[in-house]
Amino acid sequence: MNVKKSKKIVVLATGGTIAGWADDVDRAQNYRAGQIGVAQLLDKLEASAHTLVSEQLAQIDSKDVDDELWRCLAERAAHWLAQSDVQGVVVTHGTDTLEETAYFLQTLLRPTKPLVLTCAMRAANAPDSDGPRNLQDAIALAASPSAIGVLVVCAGEVHAGQEVQKLHSQRLNPFSSGELGPIGRMQAGRFERLRDVCVTAEQGAMPTLSDVLACAPWPRVVLVLSHAGVTGEMVEAVLASQPPDGWVVAGTGNGTVHKALQAALEKAHTRGAMVVRASRCALGGVQDRTDDVFAHAGTLTAVQARVALMLVLIAKKKAA
């Protein structure tokens, strides 16, 4: 009997622990990320009611994600999402920078179809690998008629791309959406929504995908951390060699910045670089201050603010 397949689900693979391999399974924590191809990952899954199409875009540890991968990923995701016979797109990705990629894709593409990122905390050949279940859930989520936008699914939890953070280095569910919790969960292959996605204020005019693809190289934004005893030496050194287009400072508490670092960043600001202050705290964000010299990140984390500023600078470059 022929079973009619539903619309396509496209899987874009980039590597990560989900594609990792341990030479010694008894020491599976000593694995190499990005070793297993997407076809082999899909072969491990239960038979799907959906037509699966896959592309191997990269095979890396996500700590090494760069602008070129983001450029490729945005272009390929947009291409497939625009196809009328595609229900949704899944991206396999390492956990370490997944939150940055998720925020980048949501802010740039704002997809009206599901674009689902998934991952693993254990290598593909670990005895208790979590990758196959996460990938199975991601495909089911991408096929869900109630799923929309960039989503992250891991350990049964579903997070919005603009809210997710990696908060734990070891747990099988390392991600959090902050005080409100995940937007949903996967139950026996079905998406159960728990709440709506929070709408955050724009950090400035954002570019189109065409603007981003045409811009080369992308503006350089450097992230620095304020801490006890910090000086402005690093900022001064960067200004003297390769001044970036923008800076994000992860400040203490409500985005406060050590006076030595503040002075160096003010120098960068007077030389034309945009500076945004965020908080190094996981929750709470930063509020506006009457004595602000710099822009503030609002509820964005420091790494999200870096991505947002890069996109704002691309838009400014296009408008100039």
N, C-alpha and C positions, 0 to 999 in steps of 0.2 A: 504494500500500500504506500503510495506517495504522500508524504506529509508536506503541505504547503508551508513554506517558510515565510515569516513576517519580514518587515523591513530590515535593512542592513544595520548592523552595529559595527563600527570601525574601531579597531584597536591600534593605537599609536604607541610603540614601545620605545623607551629611552634608556633602559637599563635599571640600575638600582638593586637593592637587596632582593626584591621580588624575582630578579633574574640572576641572583648571586649563586655561587658554587663554593662549597667547602671541600677541599681535598681530603680532609679527615672528618667524617661525619660525627665522630666522637668528640671533636672539638669544632663544632659547627659555627661557633662564634668567630672563628678565624677563617672567614670566607672572603672571597673577592666578589665585589658587586659587578653587575653587568656582564655576565658570562653566558647566560642562556638566552637563545633567540626567542622571538615572540611566538613562532610556530610551535616550538616545544612547550612553551607555557600554556598555549591553548590546547595542546594535545592532552594535558593533564586534567582538563575540565570535563564535567559531565556533558553529555550531548545537549546542544542548545537548540531551542526552537527558532533561533534567529540566524540569519545569514551573517557570518563573521568575515570581515575583511581586515587584514592587518598590514601594517607598515613598520619597519624597523628604522626609526629616525636616528637613534644613537644607541650606544652600549657603554654607559659610563656610570660611575659613582656620582650620585647627585650633588655631592660637595663640589664637583667640578662643572656644574651647569654654568653656561656662559651666554652672552648675548646671541651668539650664532644659533645655539640650540633653541632659545626662545623665539628667535626670528623664524626658524624652520617650523617649530611647533605651532606657532600662531598661524602661519600660512597654511599648513596642512590641515589643522583643525578647522579653520575657516572654510577651506575648500570642501571638506567632507560635510560639514554642517549645512552647506548651501545646496547639497544634493537632495532632491525631493524624495529619493528612495532610501535615505539614511535617517534612521530614528534618533541616533545619538552616537557620541564618540567617547571612547575610553582611552585614557593615557596611563600607562604604567610608568612609575616614577619612584625614585628613592625618597625616603622620608625626610632626609636632612634639609633639603631646600624646597620641599613640596609646597609649603605655605607661600613661598615667594612666587613660584610658578603659578599656583592657583590664583593668587591675587592679580598677577600680571595678566593672565588670560581673561579673568572676569572683567577687570577694569578696561582692557582693550577691546575685547570681542563682544561682551554683553550678550552672550548667545541666548536665543529663544528656544533652543533645543538643549537637552542635557549634554554637558561636557564633563565627564566624570574622571577624576584622578584617583588612582589606587596604588597600593604599595605593599610592602611586607616588612616585618621586623626580623624575620628569620630567612635564611638562605633557601633557595629552591629545593636543595637536596637534604635539608635538615629533617630529622625524623618527624618533627611536629611543625613543619612549615605552615605559616599562615597565609602564604601567597595565593594558593589556589582558591580558598574560600573568599578572600578579598576580591580576586579577579572575577569569580563567579557572581559575587554581589554587585560588582561594578557594571557588569554586562546587564544584569537584571535591572539595575537602577537606570542605566542609559536607555533601556527599553520601556521604562515606566512612563505612562502618559501624564503623570502629575509631576514629573521631575523637569526642572528648567534651570538653565544657567550652569555655571561652573560649580561642581560639587566634589566633595572628597568623601570616599567611603573606606573605612578601615575598622576591623574588628566589629562589624555590624553597625557602627555609628556613621551617620551621614552629617557632614558639615558643609556650610556654605563657603565658597572659595574666598570671599572677602572677609570671613570671620575666623578662619581656622589658624591655629598655632600648634607647633610641636612643643609640648611642655614636658615630655619625659623621654629620657634617652634609652630606656630598656623595655617599658611595658608594651604589650601587644596592641594596646589602644593608646598610642602616645600623643594623640591630638586632643585639642580642646577648642571649644568655641566660647570660652570665657564664662561669665556669670550666668548666661542664658542657657548654656548647654547646647548639644547638637540640635540641628533642625529636624532630624528624623532618625530612623533606624530601619534596618533590613530585617524582616521577619519571614523566614521560610521563602526567601526569594522575592518578597514583595516589599515595596517602599511604604513605610508608615510615617507620615509627616507629623511632627510634634509641634511645630511653630513656624511662623513666617520668618523670612530673612530680614534682618535689620537694614534699614537704608542709612548709609553714611553720607556725610557732606562731601562734595567734590573738593579736591585739593587744588583745583584749577582746571582750565580748559584742557581736555584730553585729545590726543591725536586720533586719526582714523588708522585702520590697519594699513592702508596705502601709504600714509605718512610714515609709519613705523618701518615698513618694508623698504621705502625709498631712502630713509635716513641711514647714512653710514659714514663714520661710526656713530653709534648712539652716544648721547651725552654721558660723560663720566660723573658719577655721584659717589662720593666717599662717605662711609659711615664711621663715626668715631664715638667713643664711650667716655662719659664723664665719670670719674671715680676719685676717691680720696688720694691726694698727692699727685694728681695728673698735672701735666704742664702743657704748654702750647707747642712744644718742640716738634711733635710729629706734624702738626698742621703747618708750622713754619717750614719744615723740610719739604713737604709736598708742594707748598706754594713756591718754593725756590726751584723746584725741579719740573714737575708736571702739574700745574694748577688745574684742579677739576672744574667742571661746570657747576657743580653743586655739592653741598654738604648736608648730611643728616647727623645730628648729635643725639645720642641716646642719653638723656640726662637723668639725674636722680629724681625720685619722687615725681612731682608735677613738671618734669622736664627742666629742672634747674641745672645750671651748668657752672662748674668750678670757674672762679674768676680768671685763672690763668688760661684755661681753654677758651673761655668766653672772649677774652681779649684777642686771641689768635683768630678765632672765627669771625670776629668783627672786622679784623683786617682783611680776611678773605671776602667778606661781604662788601666792604668798601671797594674792593677790586673787581666787583661785578658778579661774584658767585652767589647763587641763591643758597640760603641756609635755613634748614627746618629743624626745629627741636621736637623730639619725641621723648618718651619715657622708657627707661630700661626696665620698668616694672611690667609684669606680664598682663596686668589688668588695670583699668582705670583711665588710661590715656592721659592727655594733657589738656588743660583749659587755657583760654586766652588770658593774658596778663596785660595790665595797662602800660607796663614798662617794656613790653616786648620789642626787641630789635629784630628778631627773626620771625619767620612764619612758624606756626605750630601745627603738629600732625593730628590734632584732635584725638579720635579713638584709634587711629592707625598705630600699629607697632612700628618700631624703628625700621625693621626690614621692609615692611609694607610702605612706609614713608619714603624709603630710598627708591623703590620701584615707582611710586606715584610721582616723585620729583623728576625722575628720569623721563617719564611719559610727558609731564608738563613741559619739560625743556624741549622735547621733540616737537611738541605743538608750537611752542614759541619760535623754534627754529624755522618751522614751516611758515609761520605767519610773518616772519621778518622779511 
